[in-house]
Amino acid sequence: MAITTRSEYGLRALVVLAEQLDDELTSAKELARTEQIPVKYLEQILAELKRAHLVSSQAGARGGYRLSRPARDITVGEVVRVLDGSQAPMGCTTPASGQAPAEGNLRVLWQRLHRAINGVLDGTTLEQLTFRPTLVDQAGADEAGSGESATRSRPDGGVYQI
């Protein structure tokens, strides 16, 4: 399992787009400058996100990019799968015939890890990433058991907790 710079850069650009007004456009050059991402690399990432209908673009001097859907409807998991593919911790998480007993037990572990990773990625939206996180101490709040979770204020005054 690896989240590549491709996904990180794509997510960073999408978070910037999620923070803009619905009709506002942001150029690839501006996104690259703001997030300190090589513009040519970002343009390739944005083209892939456009093919996946996560962003739309408008050409011209005042052109740029915007999200194709509301930020609350786009998950980190969807973005990562578009840019990096599956996040399975091992190449194969389905049982093979004639496998050794220990291999089957490890496969169950990899399947659980795969579900946990996808649960976190699919349970986090771009909207939740648009606000600066504040770490709070809540024992057992996260699945890893570190006791830390991130909270973000919502525009309506509520709080997101991831």
N, CA and C atoms as a LAMMPS dump frame, in Angstrom:
ITEM: TIMESTEP
0
ITEM: NUMBER OF ATOMS
486
ITEM: BOX BOUNDS ff ff ff
-5.0000000000000000e+02 5.0000000000000000e+02
-5.0000000000000000e+02 5.0000000000000000e+02
-5.0000000000000000e+02 5.0000000000000000e+02
ITEM: ATOMS id mol type element x y z
1 1 1 N 0.843 -1.177 0
2 1 2 C 0 0 0
3 1 3 C 0.886 1.236 0
4 2 1 N 0.62 2.109 -0.939
5 2 2 C 1.39 3.346 -0.987
6 2 3 C 0.512 4.461 -1.537
7 3 1 N 0.478 5.536 -0.805
8 3 2 C -0.167 6.747 -1.31
9 3 3 C 0.969 7.539 -1.946
10 4 1 N 0.9 7.714 -3.239
11 4 2 C 1.998 8.359 -3.956
12 4 3 C 1.877 9.879 -3.911
13 5 1 N 2.932 10.549 -4.37
14 5 2 C 2.87 12.006 -4.475
15 5 3 C 1.777 12.407 -5.461
16 6 1 N 1.471 11.536 -6.406
17 6 2 C 0.396 11.808 -7.369
18 6 3 C -0.93 12.044 -6.62
19 7 1 N -1.246 11.154 -5.689
20 7 2 C -2.474 11.318 -4.897
21 7 3 C -2.364 12.487 -3.94
22 8 1 N -1.22 12.642 -3.293
23 8 2 C -1.06 13.759 -2.361
24 8 3 C -1.231 15.087 -3.091
25 9 1 N -0.562 15.255 -4.219
26 9 2 C -0.674 16.502 -4.976
27 9 3 C -2.096 16.701 -5.487
28 10 1 N -2.711 15.629 -5.962
29 10 2 C -4.092 15.729 -6.437
30 10 3 C -5.037 16.147 -5.328
31 11 1 N -4.871 15.553 -4.162
32 11 2 C -5.724 15.91 -3.022
33 11 3 C -5.49 17.346 -2.582
34 12 1 N -4.236 17.771 -2.551
35 12 2 C -3.944 19.152 -2.16
36 12 3 C -4.608 20.14 -3.123
37 13 1 N -4.537 19.864 -4.412
38 13 2 C -5.184 20.735 -5.403
39 13 3 C -6.698 20.714 -5.231
40 14 1 N -7.268 19.542 -4.991
41 14 2 C -8.715 19.438 -4.825
42 14 3 C -9.199 20.149 -3.574
43 15 1 N -8.422 20.121 -2.51
44 15 2 C -8.804 20.84 -1.286
45 15 3 C -8.849 22.34 -1.571
46 16 1 N -7.873 22.847 -2.324
47 16 2 C -7.892 24.272 -2.7
48 16 3 C -9.152 24.571 -3.51
49 17 1 N -9.479 23.699 -4.464
50 17 2 C -10.685 23.901 -5.275
51 17 3 C -11.942 23.811 -4.412
52 18 1 N -11.926 22.946 -3.412
53 18 2 C -13.085 22.796 -2.521
54 18 3 C -13.332 24.047 -1.697
55 19 1 N -12.299 24.831 -1.477
56 19 2 C -12.434 26.046 -0.672
57 19 3 C -12.919 27.248 -1.476
58 20 1 N -12.991 27.124 -2.792
59 20 2 C -13.433 28.252 -3.608
60 20 3 C -14.948 28.244 -3.769
61 21 1 N -15.489 29.383 -4.194
62 21 2 C -16.92 29.499 -4.438
63 21 3 C -17.301 28.632 -5.625
64 22 1 N -18.579 28.247 -5.718
65 22 2 C -19.042 27.32 -6.744
66 22 3 C -18.688 27.734 -8.171
67 23 1 N -18.794 29.003 -8.49
68 23 2 C -18.56 29.439 -9.866
69 23 3 C -17.13 29.917 -10.114
70 24 1 N -16.297 29.878 -9.081
71 24 2 C -14.928 30.353 -9.171
72 24 3 C -14.03 29.316 -9.846
73 25 1 N -13.144 29.79 -10.709
74 25 2 C -12.182 28.93 -11.386
75 25 3 C -10.777 29.251 -10.895
76 26 1 N -9.936 28.23 -10.813
77 26 2 C -8.55 28.42 -10.422
78 26 3 C -7.673 27.738 -11.462
79 27 1 N -6.691 28.457 -11.974
80 27 2 C -5.817 27.896 -13.009
81 27 3 C -4.865 26.864 -12.415
82 28 1 N -4.385 25.981 -13.274
83 28 2 C -3.4 24.989 -12.849
84 28 3 C -2.14 25.691 -12.351
85 29 1 N -1.774 26.781 -12.998
86 29 2 C -0.582 27.532 -12.592
87 29 3 C -0.747 28.086 -11.17
88 30 1 N -1.921 28.621 -10.878
89 30 2 C -2.194 29.166 -9.539
90 30 3 C -2.218 28.054 -8.49
91 31 1 N -2.851 26.928 -8.822
92 31 2 C -2.87 25.784 -7.906
93 31 3 C -1.441 25.302 -7.622
94 32 1 N -0.649 25.205 -8.679
95 32 2 C 0.734 24.744 -8.539
96 32 3 C 1.541 25.703 -7.675
97 33 1 N 1.348 27 -7.894
98 33 2 C 2.066 27.997 -7.11
99 33 3 C 1.644 27.938 -5.646
100 34 1 N 0.353 27.905 -5.405
101 34 2 C -0.186 27.882 -4.04
102 34 3 C 0.304 26.662 -3.264
103 35 1 N 0.288 25.514 -3.899
104 35 2 C 0.632 24.26 -3.22
105 35 3 C 2.072 23.819 -3.46
106 36 1 N 2.838 24.618 -4.168
107 36 2 C 4.244 24.315 -4.46
108 36 3 C 4.405 22.929 -5.104
109 37 1 N 3.662 22.756 -6.192
110 37 2 C 3.666 21.52 -6.976
111 37 3 C 4.16 21.873 -8.369
112 38 1 N 5.016 21.058 -8.98
113 38 2 C 5.443 21.334 -10.357
114 38 3 C 4.226 21.415 -11.29
115 39 1 N 4.104 22.503 -12.018
116 39 2 C 2.904 22.773 -12.815
117 39 3 C 2.65 21.701 -13.871
118 40 1 N 3.667 21.221 -14.549
119 40 2 C 3.465 20.193 -15.588
120 40 3 C 2.93 18.901 -14.969
121 41 1 N 3.454 18.528 -13.821
122 41 2 C 2.985 17.33 -13.123
123 41 3 C 1.537 17.515 -12.687
124 42 1 N 1.219 18.686 -12.143
125 42 2 C -0.144 18.971 -11.711
126 42 3 C -1.111 18.953 -12.889
127 43 1 N -0.696 19.462 -14.027
128 43 2 C -1.559 19.445 -15.213
129 43 3 C -1.915 18.01 -15.616
130 44 1 N -0.964 17.092 -15.512
131 44 2 C -1.234 15.677 -15.802
132 44 3 C -2.24 15.105 -14.804
133 45 1 N -2.072 15.443 -13.545
134 45 2 C -2.978 14.963 -12.492
135 45 3 C -4.383 15.522 -12.714
136 46 1 N -4.465 16.813 -13.018
137 46 2 C -5.774 17.436 -13.25
138 46 3 C -6.47 16.836 -14.474
139 47 1 N -5.702 16.483 -15.486
140 47 2 C -6.297 15.843 -16.67
141 47 3 C -6.92 14.499 -16.29
142 48 1 N -6.23 13.755 -15.445
143 48 2 C -6.766 12.473 -14.99
144 48 3 C -8.014 12.668 -14.124
145 49 1 N -7.992 13.669 -13.26
146 49 2 C -9.162 13.972 -12.427
147 49 3 C -10.335 14.443 -13.281
148 50 1 N -10.038 15.127 -14.365
149 50 2 C -11.089 15.567 -15.285
150 50 3 C -11.704 14.365 -16.003
151 51 1 N -10.868 13.432 -16.454
152 51 2 C -11.381 12.21 -17.104
153 51 3 C -12.278 11.418 -16.162
154 52 1 N -11.986 11.491 -14.87
155 52 2 C -12.781 10.781 -13.864
156 52 3 C -13.993 11.608 -13.406
157 53 1 N -14.196 12.773 -14.015
158 53 2 C -15.329 13.666 -13.712
159 53 3 C -15.307 14.187 -12.274
160 54 1 N -14.111 14.35 -11.713
161 54 2 C -13.989 14.948 -10.38
162 54 3 C -13.793 16.45 -10.476
163 55 1 N -13.217 16.921 -11.577
164 55 2 C -13.08 18.353 -11.827
165 55 3 C -13.583 18.647 -13.232
166 56 1 N -13.943 19.888 -13.443
167 56 2 C -14.267 20.365 -14.784
168 56 3 C -13.353 21.553 -15.044
169 57 1 N -13.194 21.867 -16.312
170 57 2 C -12.302 22.973 -16.636
171 57 3 C -12.929 23.861 -17.692
172 58 1 N -12.383 25.055 -17.763
173 58 2 C -12.804 26.026 -18.768
174 58 3 C -11.524 26.627 -19.346
175 59 1 N -11.427 26.634 -20.659
176 59 2 C -10.233 27.172 -21.316
177 59 3 C -10.326 28.694 -21.407
178 60 1 N -9.194 29.309 -21.677
179 60 2 C -9.169 30.75 -21.901
180 60 3 C -8.386 31.499 -20.843
181 61 1 N -8.265 32.789 -21.077
182 61 2 C -7.479 33.644 -20.184
183 61 3 C -8.026 33.632 -18.756
184 62 1 N -9.309 33.533 -18.605
185 62 2 C -9.928 33.492 -17.274
186 62 3 C -10.394 32.083 -16.919
187 63 1 N -9.842 31.108 -17.602
188 63 2 C -10.226 29.719 -17.381
189 63 3 C -9.569 29.132 -16.158
190 64 1 N -9.846 27.874 -15.948
191 64 2 C -9.277 27.178 -14.809
192 64 3 C -10.08 25.947 -14.476
193 65 1 N -9.967 25.513 -13.242
194 65 2 C -10.6 24.281 -12.773
195 65 3 C -11.533 24.571 -11.614
196 66 1 N -12.528 23.691 -11.477
197 66 2 C -13.437 23.687 -10.335
198 66 3 C -13.868 22.246 -10.108
199 67 1 N -14.38 21.966 -8.933
200 67 2 C -14.889 20.632 -8.648
201 67 3 C -16.134 20.378 -9.494
202 68 1 N -16.309 19.152 -9.936
203 68 2 C -17.502 18.787 -10.706
204 68 3 C -18.699 18.508 -9.814
205 69 1 N -18.441 18.188 -8.558
206 69 2 C -19.493 17.894 -7.583
207 69 3 C -19.158 18.624 -6.294
208 70 1 N -20.122 18.752 -5.401
209 70 2 C -19.815 19.369 -4.101
210 70 3 C -18.72 18.596 -3.368
211 71 1 N -17.901 19.304 -2.613
212 71 2 C -16.786 18.7 -1.875
213 71 3 C -17.27 17.628 -0.904
214 72 1 N -18.472 17.771 -0.379
215 72 2 C -19.003 16.78 0.572
216 72 3 C -19.311 15.448 -0.116
217 73 1 N -19.389 15.455 -1.467
218 73 2 C -19.716 14.243 -2.22
219 73 3 C -18.498 13.569 -2.849
220 74 1 N -17.314 14.085 -2.59
221 74 2 C -16.085 13.494 -3.142
222 74 3 C -15.249 12.985 -1.972
223 75 1 N -14.975 11.682 -1.979
224 75 2 C -14.183 11.11 -0.891
225 75 3 C -12.71 11.015 -1.28
226 76 1 N -11.882 10.993 -0.263
227 76 2 C -10.446 10.812 -0.467
228 76 3 C -10.204 9.468 -1.15
229 77 1 N -10.958 8.448 -0.763
230 77 2 C -10.809 7.125 -1.373
231 77 3 C -11.042 7.146 -2.865
232 78 1 N -12.052 7.878 -3.298
233 78 2 C -12.348 7.981 -4.722
234 78 3 C -11.169 8.62 -5.459
235 79 1 N -10.624 9.673 -4.902
236 79 2 C -9.501 10.378 -5.522
237 79 3 C -8.268 9.476 -5.585
238 80 1 N -7.964 8.814 -4.478
239 80 2 C -6.784 7.949 -4.426
240 80 3 C -6.914 6.796 -5.421
241 81 1 N -8.107 6.207 -5.527
242 81 2 C -8.293 5.113 -6.483
243 81 3 C -8.143 5.595 -7.926
244 82 1 N -8.596 6.811 -8.215
245 82 2 C -8.417 7.363 -9.558
246 82 3 C -6.936 7.555 -9.868
247 83 1 N -6.198 8.098 -8.908
248 83 2 C -4.804 8.465 -9.159
249 83 3 C -3.799 7.346 -8.881
250 84 1 N -4.087 6.46 -7.934
251 84 2 C -3.12 5.419 -7.548
252 84 3 C -3.638 4.002 -7.71
253 85 1 N -4.916 3.818 -7.953
254 85 2 C -5.457 2.472 -8.019
255 85 3 C -5.827 1.964 -6.632
256 86 1 N -6.016 0.664 -6.517
257 86 2 C -6.422 0.032 -5.256
258 86 3 C -5.38 0.239 -4.17
259 87 1 N -5.845 0.316 -2.933
260 87 2 C -4.947 0.466 -1.793
261 87 3 C -4.813 -0.836 -1.021
262 88 1 N -4.864 -1.972 -1.724
263 88 2 C -4.675 -3.265 -1.064
264 88 3 C -3.25 -3.349 -0.536
265 89 1 N -3.072 -3.798 0.713
266 89 2 C -1.733 -3.86 1.287
267 89 3 C -0.855 -4.927 0.643
268 90 1 N -1.466 -5.895 0.005
269 90 2 C -0.734 -6.944 -0.703
270 90 3 C -1.334 -7.036 -2.103
271 91 1 N -0.6 -7.623 -3.015
272 91 2 C -1.064 -7.723 -4.396
273 91 3 C -2.376 -8.462 -4.551
274 92 1 N -2.617 -9.417 -3.685
275 92 2 C -3.823 -10.229 -3.8
276 92 3 C -4.411 -10.445 -2.41
277 93 1 N -5.684 -10.144 -2.249
278 93 2 C -6.33 -10.368 -0.954
279 93 3 C -7.439 -11.414 -1.068
280 94 1 N -7.452 -12.154 -2.182
281 94 2 C -8.443 -13.216 -2.337
282 94 3 C -7.759 -14.566 -2.133
283 95 1 N -8.472 -15.527 -1.537
284 95 2 C -7.867 -16.828 -1.239
285 95 3 C -7.406 -17.553 -2.498
286 96 1 N -6.283 -18.242 -2.383
287 96 2 C -5.768 -19.059 -3.477
288 96 3 C -5.923 -20.525 -3.094
289 97 1 N -6.149 -21.38 -4.091
290 97 2 C -6.283 -22.804 -3.79
291 97 3 C -4.923 -23.375 -3.415
292 98 1 N -4.922 -24.302 -2.47
293 98 2 C -3.693 -24.965 -2.06
294 98 3 C -2.745 -24.106 -1.244
295 99 1 N -3.255 -23.064 -0.605
296 99 2 C -2.376 -22.183 0.175
297 99 3 C -2.001 -22.822 1.504
298 100 1 N -0.858 -22.468 2.018
299 100 2 C -0.4 -22.938 3.323
300 100 3 C -1.253 -22.29 4.411
301 101 1 N -1.433 -22.977 5.569
302 101 2 C -2.269 -22.423 6.649
303 101 3 C -1.86 -21.016 7.083
304 102 1 N -0.583 -20.775 7.269
305 102 2 C -0.143 -19.445 7.702
306 102 3 C -0.456 -18.401 6.641
307 103 1 N -0.354 -18.786 5.393
308 103 2 C -0.658 -17.848 4.304
309 103 3 C -2.124 -17.41 4.372
310 104 1 N -3.018 -18.359 4.658
311 104 2 C -4.44 -18.034 4.772
312 104 3 C -4.71 -17.081 5.926
313 105 1 N -4.018 -17.298 7.058
314 105 2 C -4.186 -16.412 8.219
315 105 3 C -3.669 -15.016 7.91
316 106 1 N -2.544 -14.932 7.226
317 106 2 C -2.011 -13.619 6.841
318 106 3 C -2.944 -12.936 5.85
319 107 1 N -3.529 -13.707 4.953
320 107 2 C -4.449 -13.132 3.975
321 107 3 C -5.635 -12.464 4.681
322 108 1 N -6.122 -13.099 5.764
323 108 2 C -7.213 -12.502 6.555
324 108 3 C -6.751 -11.173 7.145
325 109 1 N -5.524 -11.129 7.664
326 109 2 C -4.981 -9.878 8.196
327 109 3 C -4.929 -8.812 7.104
328 110 1 N -4.429 -9.163 5.92
329 110 2 C -4.325 -8.185 4.82
330 110 3 C -5.711 -7.701 4.395
331 111 1 N -6.692 -8.595 4.404
332 111 2 C -8.056 -8.193 4.058
333 111 3 C -8.612 -7.2 5.077
334 112 1 N -8.36 -7.463 6.368
335 112 2 C -8.816 -6.541 7.419
336 112 3 C -8.141 -5.185 7.274
337 113 1 N -6.841 -5.201 7.001
338 113 2 C -6.104 -3.956 6.799
339 113 3 C -6.65 -3.193 5.596
340 114 1 N -6.921 -3.905 4.52
341 114 2 C -7.483 -3.3 3.31
342 114 3 C -8.826 -2.626 3.612
343 115 1 N -9.694 -3.317 4.347
344 115 2 C -10.998 -2.738 4.713
345 115 3 C -10.82 -1.501 5.6
346 116 1 N -9.872 -1.565 6.537
347 116 2 C -9.645 -0.423 7.438
348 116 3 C -9.133 0.786 6.664
349 117 1 N -8.191 0.572 5.776
350 117 2 C -7.646 1.667 4.96
351 117 3 C -8.753 2.29 4.126
352 118 1 N -9.508 1.442 3.434
353 118 2 C -10.59 1.968 2.6
354 118 3 C -11.666 2.644 3.439
355 119 1 N -11.901 2.141 4.638
356 119 2 C -12.886 2.776 5.519
357 119 3 C -12.494 4.205 5.859
358 120 1 N -11.221 4.413 6.164
359 120 2 C -10.745 5.762 6.489
360 120 3 C -10.79 6.65 5.248
361 121 1 N -10.276 6.147 4.125
362 121 2 C -10.242 6.951 2.899
363 121 3 C -11.647 7.275 2.397
364 122 1 N -12.528 6.272 2.422
365 122 2 C -13.894 6.486 1.931
366 122 3 C -14.759 7.252 2.926
367 123 1 N -14.341 7.291 4.184
368 123 2 C -15.095 8.012 5.201
369 123 3 C -14.648 9.459 5.366
370 124 1 N -13.726 9.902 4.529
371 124 2 C -13.223 11.271 4.607
372 124 3 C -13.519 11.987 3.3
373 125 1 N -14.207 13.12 3.401
374 125 2 C -14.555 13.88 2.201
375 125 3 C -13.618 15.078 2.028
376 126 1 N -13.612 15.628 0.838
377 126 2 C -12.836 16.847 0.6
378 126 3 C -13.31 17.977 1.501
379 127 1 N -14.602 18.038 1.736
380 127 2 C -15.135 19.092 2.606
381 127 3 C -14.505 19.018 3.991
382 128 1 N -14.293 17.82 4.506
383 128 2 C -13.688 17.667 5.825
384 128 3 C -12.227 18.116 5.852
385 129 1 N -11.589 18.125 4.721
386 129 2 C -10.176 18.506 4.655
387 129 3 C -9.963 19.992 4.401
388 130 1 N -11.027 20.737 4.249
389 130 2 C -10.885 22.147 3.909
390 130 3 C -10.601 23.042 5.103
391 131 1 N -10.632 22.52 6.29
392 131 2 C -10.381 23.325 7.478
393 131 3 C -9.176 22.78 8.208
394 132 1 N -8.417 23.629 8.874
395 132 2 C -7.206 23.225 9.588
396 132 3 C -7.565 22.285 10.739
397 133 1 N -6.852 21.15 10.846
398 133 2 C -7.151 20.201 11.921
399 133 3 C -6.616 20.664 13.273
400 134 1 N -7.307 20.245 14.303
401 134 2 C -6.851 20.444 15.667
402 134 3 C -6.842 19.07 16.318
403 135 1 N -5.695 18.642 16.817
404 135 2 C -5.646 17.336 17.457
405 135 3 C -6.215 17.441 18.862
406 136 1 N -7.079 16.503 19.19
407 136 2 C -7.651 16.453 20.529
408 136 3 C -7.375 15.081 21.111
409 137 1 N -7.186 15.01 22.406
410 137 2 C -6.922 13.743 23.067
411 137 3 C -8.244 13.082 23.421
412 138 1 N -8.534 11.987 22.726
413 138 2 C -9.728 11.208 23.028
414 138 3 C -9.315 9.749 22.972
415 139 1 N -9.037 9.164 24.102
416 139 2 C -8.566 7.783 24.156
417 139 3 C -9.509 6.876 23.383
418 140 1 N -8.926 6.092 22.483
419 140 2 C -9.7 5.133 21.706
420 140 3 C -10.515 5.751 20.597
421 141 1 N -10.307 7.024 20.268
422 141 2 C -11.137 7.687 19.26
423 141 3 C -10.847 7.211 17.855
424 142 1 N -9.637 6.769 17.598
425 142 2 C -9.326 6.306 16.253
426 142 3 C -9.089 4.808 16.263
427 143 1 N -9.144 4.198 15.074
428 143 2 C -9.017 2.758 14.963
429 143 3 C -7.62 2.277 15.287
430 144 1 N -6.609 3.115 15.103
431 144 2 C -5.239 2.71 15.375
432 144 3 C -4.962 2.697 16.875
433 145 1 N -5.814 3.356 17.671
434 145 2 C -5.666 3.341 19.112
435 145 3 C -4.672 4.345 19.651
436 146 1 N -4.263 5.314 18.854
437 146 2 C -3.292 6.288 19.345
438 146 3 C -3.928 7.305 20.276
439 147 1 N -5.254 7.381 20.271
440 147 2 C -5.934 8.328 21.137
441 147 3 C -6.043 9.714 20.545
442 148 1 N -5.549 9.93 19.338
443 148 2 C -5.643 11.252 18.711
444 148 3 C -6.652 11.198 17.568
445 149 1 N -7.42 12.235 17.44
446 149 2 C -8.306 12.364 16.297
447 149 3 C -8.274 13.813 15.866
448 150 1 N -8.586 14.042 14.62
449 150 2 C -8.58 15.411 14.113
450 150 3 C -10.006 15.934 14.083
451 151 1 N -10.204 17.165 14.499
452 151 2 C -11.502 17.802 14.395
453 151 3 C -11.353 19.032 13.528
454 152 1 N -12.411 19.343 12.808
455 152 2 C -12.426 20.52 11.955
456 152 3 C -13.781 21.198 12.12
457 153 1 N -13.769 22.499 12.166
458 153 2 C -15.02 23.246 12.268
459 153 3 C -15.714 23.239 10.909
460 154 1 N -17.019 23.082 10.925
461 154 2 C -17.805 23.133 9.702
462 154 3 C -18.329 24.553 9.524
463 155 1 N -18.654 24.932 8.291
464 155 2 C -19.192 26.273 8.045
465 155 3 C -20.483 26.533 8.813
466 156 1 N -21.265 25.463 9.109
467 156 2 C -22.528 25.667 9.819
468 156 3 C -22.353 25.703 11.337
469 157 1 N -21.096 25.697 11.807
470 157 2 C -20.836 25.784 13.237
471 157 3 C -20.627 24.436 13.909
472 158 1 N -20.934 23.333 13.207
473 158 2 C -20.713 22.01 13.76
474 158 3 C -19.241 21.633 13.698
475 159 1 N -18.943 20.398 14.043
476 159 2 C -17.562 19.923 14.049
477 159 3 C -17.48 18.591 13.332
478 160 1 N -16.478 18.461 12.455
479 160 2 C -16.156 17.181 11.847
480 160 3 C -15.142 16.501 12.746
481 161 1 N -15.227 15.194 12.865
482 161 2 C -14.178 14.464 13.577
483 161 3 C -13.738 13.316 12.696
484 162 1 N -12.436 13.259 12.452
485 162 2 C -11.891 12.173 11.637
486 162 3 C -10.851 11.445 12.448
